Amino acid sequence: MIGRRDFITLLSGMLGGWPLAARAQQRTMPLIGFLGASSLQSTAGLALLDIKRGLAETGFVEDHNVAIEYRFADDHYDRLPALAAELVQRRVDVIAAPGPPAALAAKAATTTIPVVFMIPSDPVELGLVASINRPGGNLTGFAYLNEEVAPKRLGLLHELMPAARSVGFLVNPASPATAAQVKELQGAAETLGMRVTVVNASSALELEEAFPAFVRERVEAIQMGIDGFFGNHIDQLVALATRSKIPMIYPWREFTEAGGLMNYGASIPEAFHQVGVYAGQILKGAKPADLPIQRPTKLQLMLNVKAAKAIGIEFPTSLLARADEVIE
């Protein structure tokens, strides 16, 4: 069986070598447009596996009875409107748009083609849908609400380091969801008597500069904001956090698996899987206006004891007892 990362490499080569006309299958089958804010070589490649798993559950297999047209912005969010317009011009039957920047670009590009999004925040507040249960319009999808979980992550950091009074917050200023995340965390920090230092990063170089900034500000713990850009730099972020020796909590388990300290949040693979399920249901005739926004049914806490030892701290027994998974 092909591995997830092997799949990315294989798919990248296939997309680079196939002519556009060949990939479109001359419209002998339904066509899905994938609008990615990142690149195929990043986590978008892994996301495609989960989307295709959801499609398969509804009876659709790529190049068998459905075609997929890919567009990637390579972390340049300003490219997304033009890429969304290209998919509209291709007259795709559904657009899969993971992440707030892609979802908003797709919404602006069409009022008729169904759009299935996957975002971390409230889609009503973001202006994507009219309501959670009855979205209305041509958009629906999955809201894993990691933004709302941000105060709980801060609480976990506080439990780990009860004497800490300064927390750093790493965010991508290019994301339309960042302002709401900052407001939410600042409110939670005030309740705990903590000061928040916000540091922006939207490139690999800015990530390198972010951690010295946290050190200069003498933050005692760091929380990562929610944005797909960070998911494209897992190894870099984990290495920087370990080197700084500042405890850092992440929203996704992929960071903890890569050597990060801890994470708390919803399953991202499951969120992408739901995008595939909804896209398949729409191809079968369902209307996005009638498909309620899906939410996670379970949040997971994962701890990495080895990572804790590397920065000279220990998890309290209260956290270890509540963890869904512990890496020794």
N, C-alpha and C positions, 0 to 999 in steps of 0.2 A: 504494500500500500504506500502511495506517495505521501511524504511528509508535508506539513503545512508550509515550511519555508522552501522546500524543494518545489512545491506547487507555484510559489511566487516566481521563482527563477524560470520555470518552464513556461508559465503564462506570459511573463515579460517577453520572452523570446518569440512566442507565438504571435503576440500582438504587434511586435515590431516587424515581423516578417510577412504578415498577411495584408494584402491590399484592402482598402476600405470597402470596396465593392464586394469582395469575397466575404468579409466579415459580416456584411449586412445581409448575406444570404438571399439577396434580391427579393427580400420581403416575402419569402415563401412560408414564413413562420412569424409569430409575434416577436416584437423587438423591445427589449428593455434598455433604457439608457442609465448607465451608472455614472453619477457625478461625484467624483472624489476630490476632496480638498487637499489631500496629500498625494503621495505617489504610489504606484503599483508596488514598488520595491519595499515600501514601508508597511505599516499595519493594514493598509488598504488591501493588500494581497491576502492577508489572513482573513479579513472581513469578507472577502469574496467567497471563501470556502464556506463560511457560515450562511451567507445569503443563498448560496447555491444549495446548501442543505435544506433550507426552508423552501426553496423553489421545488426541490425534488419531492418534498413531502406533499406538495400540491399537484404533483404530476408533471413538472417541467424540468427538462434536462437541456443544458446549453448545447447547441449545435445538433440536437435531436428534434426537439419541438419548440425551442425558443432560442433567439439570438440575443446577444448582449453587446451594446455599443459603449465603449469606455471613454471617459474623459477625466483627466487628472490635472489638478492645478499646481501640484508640486509645492504645496504650502504657500503659494502666492494667491491669497484669497481674492485679490482684485481681478483675477482671471476668471473667476467662477461665473459671473454674469454672461460673458461671451461664450463659455463652454456650455452653459445651460441653453443659450440661444441656439447653439449648434445642434443640440439634442432635439430641441423643438423643431428645427428645420428638417431634421431627419425623420420627423413624425413618429417618434417612438411611442409605444403603447403605454408605457409606465416609466417614470423616472425614479430611481433609487438615489436618495440624497442624504447620506449620513453626515451629521454635524450641523450646527446652526448656520454657518456661512453657506454651505451647499443648499440647505433647505430654503433659506431666504432667497438665494439666487434662483432656485427652481420656481419658487412661488412667484417671483417677479417676472419670470420668463413666460409663464403660461397660466391661464385660468381654466383650461380644458383638459390637458393631459394629466392623468392621475400622478401624484407624487407621494412616495412613501419615504418618510424621514426617520432618523434615529438621532435624538438629541438628549443632552443631559439636563435640560431645564424645562420650565413650564411652557408648552407650546401655545397656550392661550396668551400668556404675558408677552411672549415673543412675537405674537401677531400672526402665527401660522394657521391656527384654527379658531373656530368660534367657541367650542367647548370640548371637554375631554370625552364625554359620552357620545355626543353628536357633532363631529368635527365640522360638518358642512363644507361646501366648496370641493376642491379637488385634492386636498391633502389629508393624510393620516399617517400613523406610524407608531413609533415606540419612544416613550420618554422615560429614560432610566433615572431621572430626577437626582443625579449625583449632586446637583447644585443644592438641593434641599437637604442632602445628607452632610453637607460641609460642616454645619455646627456639631454634628455627632463625631465627625473626624477630629475636630478641634477638642472635643470632650475626651476622646481617646488619647490624644497627645497630652492633655492636662492630667489624665489618669497616669500616664507613663512618667510625666515630669511635673508633679503637683506644685513644685516651687517656681516653675517657669513663669515669667511675666511678659515675655516678648516672643511673638511668633512671626515668622516670615511667611508671606503668601506669594507663590510664584504663579504669574498669570501671563496669558498671551493677549496683549492689548488689541490685536487685530480681530479677536473674536467678539461677536455681538453679544455674547452671554457673559462677558467678563465683568461689566459694571454691576450686574445683579449678584454675581458671585462675591465680589468685594463687599458689597453692602451687607449681604447675608453673613459673611464671616466677621465683619467688624462688629455687627450687632451681637453675635455670639461671644466674641472676644471681650467685649465690654462687660457682659454679664459675668464672665469669669475673672475679670480684673486684669485682662491681658492687653498688651499693645500690639497692633498689627503693622508690620512693615511690608508694603507691597513692592515687589520687584517685577518689572516687565521683561519678557523675552519672547522674541518671535523668530529667532534664527539660532543656529548652532553656536555662533560666536557669542551671541547675547546670553545663551545658557552658560557658557564658560565664564562670562563676566558677572552673572547673577550671584553665584555662590560667594565670591570674594566680597560682594556688596552685603550679603547677609552676615558674613563674618564681621565686616566693619561696623554694621549696625548692632552687633552683639545679640542677634536673635538666638533664642535657646531651642527652638524647634521650627520646622518648616512644614507647611502644607502646600500641596500642589493643586493648582486650579484645574478645571476641566476643559480640555481642548485637545483635539486630535493631533495637533502639532507635537505635544508632549509625548504622545504615544508613538511618534516616529523616532524618538530619541531616548528610548528606554535605557539602553546600556550607558549612554553618555550621562544621563541624569543620575542613575544609580552610582556610577563612578564618582561623580562630582559630590554627591551627598556623602558618600563614604569617606572621601578625601577630606571633606570639611569637618567630619565628625559631629555634624548636627543632626539629630533625629528628624526623620522626614516621613510623613504619611502620604500615601498615594491613593487614588480612587480605584485603581485596577490591579488585579492580582498578578498581571503580567510583570509588573515592576518588582513585586516581592519574589516572584519566581526567578527573576534575573539577579537577585541579590539585594533588593531593597529591604528596608526595615519592616514595613507593615502597610497594609491597605484595608480599606473598608468601602464597600460599595456593591453595585449590581454587576452581574456577569455581562461583559461586553459581547462575547460570542453569542450569548442567548439573545441579546438585543439585535444583532445583525441577522440572526436566524429568523427573528420575527419579521424583519424587513422582507426577507425572502418569502415567508409565508403569506404576508399581505400582498406582495407583488403578484404571487401566483393566484391568490383569490381574486384579485382585480382582473387578471387576464381571463379568469373564468366567468367574469361578469359582475362581481361585487362592486359597489360604488364606494369610493373613499369617504364620501359624506356620511355613510352609514356604518363605517368601521370604527369603533371606539378606539381612542388612543390606548395602547397597551402600556402597562407599567410593570416593573419588576415585582415578583412575588417573594423574593428573598434577597437579603443583603448579607454579604459574607465578610467576616473579619479573618485576615490571614496574617500570621506573625512569622518573622524569620529570626530565630534565636542566634544563628551564626552571624547575621548582619549586626545584631545588637552587640554581640561580643566584640565585633570589629571596631565599634565606635565607643566601647567601654561602658555600656549600660546593660541593665537586666530588665526583663519584663516582670511586672508585679504578678503575683499569682492570680489576682482578680482578672487580669487581661488574658492570661494563659488559659484560665478556666472557661472563659467565654469564647475563645477563638474557635472558628470552624476548622481551621487547619494551621498547623505549626510546622515550620521547617526547622529541623534541628541542626 
